[in-house]
Amino acid sequence: MIPTFEKALPLPAALVEALKKTEQNPRYHAEGNVYNHILLVLKQIEEYLDRFDLTEEERIVLYWTGLLHDIGKATATKWQNGRWKAHGHEIAGIAPAREILLNQPEITSQQRKKILDLVRWHSVPRKWMARQASLEEYILLHTRTDLRLLGIFGWFDMAGRICDRKAENMHLLDTFNQEIVPEVIRQVGSFDTLQKAYQQADYQRKNTLWSAYNWKNVRLLKKLLQAPAPAQPVRSHWFCVVPIGLPNEKLQQYLEQYFPQHPRFQLSGKPYAEADHTARQSMERSMRNFISVYAESSRSILIEGPFWKKELREIMTQAVRHQGGQLHFLYLEQGSETSDDHRNLQKYLQLPHPWEAHKLEIQELR
């Protein structure tokens, strides 16, 4: 069940104090600090949730998104040019939000993923409507996060503000929810329908869908989604398993138990983003060579590394697909145990597109 607004918020005491001390630009948040804004958003969710046709799971997802959507401001907020700014607070909020959710046993892994996606993209509806984004942009975003829930939460987020031009912004969000979202769903289906279509596609179509997304080719994307399944599905002959999680004893025990025969490629040394140009080139070349050798023998492999920056993931993804392999992302979720772990997660954790790998599996290590 969703906690009521009056109950104590399930946030760490230190975070609550940090949010109370985090000020905001009064032009956009005259209600004051971030904690005040979160309380107002939760109040709007409690009062107006029944206005929308939602499942119980969606209600839970929206409540937790309301609670966690701006916690990244505690670290991202800076005083610049005479005003408070919180650039990048959406991404900054992913790691602490994930940590909080992992300590809520009633939240399922799928709910957690949806909440984190909404935290990451919650600023989109108002900002994209203001700049008049194209329908194609919205369709591409809809492949990675639920545009319908994003729009509903955007409405709650704006309703929980005291700001300039509020009526104008609320009108933009109403237009988003009443016109943009229905048209996107009419053209490509609901978010869950899209994910099911990808999961059920054969190896070759998954590759083409991913290419269509990367090329921003919405026409090809829609054509692939509407095409019938092939009579003889194409299958890959080898797998590349990529565990995504903090390297520790629990993770190693899990990999040794379930992937004992997989040769391993270990990314070590400096994180990719911090390595110099020569080191990055060497890392990329070594990984491609490793993938090529095992692809030729049709042997499955496992690539380990604590720092999966987007650039390195894209190189690996391209190499595996080019060599005819199936990419398997294995999320091994557990709470971070040290402040260093938390800082690493906050700096490097990025949410991959759900189509970036051929298969996405989530396992919790308790």
Secondary structure, 3 states (H helix, E strand, C coil): CCCCCCCCCCCCHHHHHHHHHCCCCCCCCCCCCHHHHHHHHHHHHHHHHHHCCCCHHHHHHHHHHHHHCCCCHHHHCEEECCEEECCCHHHHCHHHHHHHHHCCCCCCHHHHHHHHHHHHHCCHHHHHHHCCCCHHHHHHHHCCCCHHHHHHHHHHHHHCCCCCCHHHHHHHHHHHHHHHHHHHHHHHCCHHHHHHHHHHCCHHHHHHHHHHHHCCCHHHHHHHHHCCCCCCCCCCCCEEEEEECCCCHHHHHHHHHHCCCCCEEECCCCCHHHCCHHHHHHHHHHHHHHHHHHHHCCCCEEEECCCCCHHHHHHHHHHHHHCCCEEEEEEEECCCCCHHHHHHHHHHCCCCCCCCCCEEEEEECC
